[in-house]
Amino acid sequence: MNHPVRFAAFVTFGAGILALFCWAVFGLDRFGEYTGAYGIFFNSMTVPLRHATNVSTAINFDFRGFDTIGEEYILFSSVCGTTMLLRSMEIEEEAGGETPDSAVRQVSEPTDAIRLAGLALAALLVMFGTYVILHGHLTPGGGFQGGVIVGSSALVAYLTTGYTAFAKISPIELMEVGEALGAGAFVAIGMSGLILGGSFLYNFLPLGTTSQFASAGTITLINDFVGLEVASGFAIVFHEFIVQTLRRSR
Amino acid sequence: MTQALLVIVFLMVGVSGTAVVLTRDPRRQAVMLSIYGLILTTFFLILQAPDVAFSELTIGATVLPLMLLVAVVKAERYRR
């Protein structure tokens, strides 16, 4: 398609989408005046029903936990896909006689000050991310958010000190186990609910006292396993991408 | 007060989103995307959605631009 035709098509369909979008937006509730039934229900009933003070986490891992399994496996399969694609490229390049270009690439060595600051920051990120994961049922955050923070600590280590420290912080074999364990545990807990309580993802653990660390039953447990899965998944993806940038392509 | 804050952040989201689209060099675009993610994080926080703000900060403002940068670097070297 040549340029004028493409532009005409864009204007026509863009105008149509804009009109539909405006129509939809003006049909919404007025800004700040929510009238849906579910939001009001979950806001008032989550604490009495599940003893979890973070309503989003309770919805994600309990009320609509089945949806979250879908999301979790989207991440799982994209990590698997990325790994498979990038590793097969690696093998092809090796067959073609390619060498890692870490020696070839003109990158200046980081100074000691940057190394120290980077490692300190990485340690802080691991601690903060773990905190966000473990308190997912009480305060904002949870397995997904905390997991990404923990995973990105490995990236900070790579950017400031290089590949060796990165590989030490996130050993790839352990990360693969963590990824599989986290993804499998979610379904296993769901199946336990089916056996013990009669429905998939039934909250079969004692709910404990609201706002205590050990409370909210299976929500906390699933949240922690999701944290493990996400942290490992992101560390694996970072690892594969970094190995890629270290290689010279044809 | 809150109303004014909302209007300002709404405008900032609009402007930075447009800026991402109008930036043509992929490297600069990745950095611009990160800034856009940061503004969107503020936006979610002001709308009292700290959970979403957290996700946007980690994925939108850090991981996504980094992945893009790595992919751009790889693609540029592949072309050479």
Interface residues (C-beta under 8 A of the other chain):
Chain A: N54 S56 T57 V132 P140 G141 G142 F144 Q145 V148 I149 S152 L155 F234 V237 F241 I242 Q244 T245 R248 S249 R250
Chain B: P50 D51 A53 F54 S55 T58 I59 T62 V63 L66 M67 V70 A71 V73 K74 R77 Y78
